Amino acid sequence: MAGEMTTRTSMLRSDSDLVAAVLRGAHERYSELVRRYKSLVTTYCYSRVAQRETSEDLAQETFVRGFQSLANLKNPSAFSGWLLSIAHNVCIDYLRNKSRTVPLEVHSVKDSQGEIILENTKDQGAMEQMAHEEMRERILRAINSLGEEYRVTLVLRHVNGLSCEEIAETLNVSLGTVTSRLSRAHRLLREKLARFVEPDR
């Protein structure tokens, strides 16, 4: 365990060094960050669009936006989480602009965990598809309206399937911070979506 933590700490320190080098003008060092996180970003994009070629294109767009916005990164050691937040927005832009989208629905809202689960729907009538598309847009807007730290934590937990311990390591924060952010993010989403999910209450 100690060895894993040492490896993770070294990677975080290296992320910071690479970011600093790029910002100093050594732009070629950015390719090292791309190699390090290409698989993670592509996997995340694939989980959103379910198309391999498209997910690779979106991952490339993510890294382009990351490079362009690198000077805005406040905590270089949290580069991976920051990059995933960019991937999240890239995927949202793609889904919104796509001429034919895959409808998503709220499968359940569990008060115990506050989980909001998105899943594909099939064989729906036109009116039902429109209703699900409208709900999908509301969910995406609600998630996108959250602060970056909440949005990224939600994505890592419910899309990438990371445990709270893994999220803490990825974002270089304490386990307590992760659980607190998840609790807060779930509460905010329930508040934003309550009138749509339970209109009679």
Buried (B, 14 or more C-beta within 10 A) or exposed (E): EEEEEEEEEEBBEBBBEBBEBBBEEEEEBBEBBBEBBBEBBBBBBBBBBEEEEBBBBBBBBBBEBBBEEBEEBEBBBBBBBBBBBBBBBBBBEBBEEEEEBBBBBBEEBEEEEBBBEBEEBEEBEEEEBEBBBEBBBBBBEBBEEBEBBBBBBBBBBBBBEBEBEBBBBBBBBEEEBBBEBBEBBBEBBBEBBEEEBEEEE
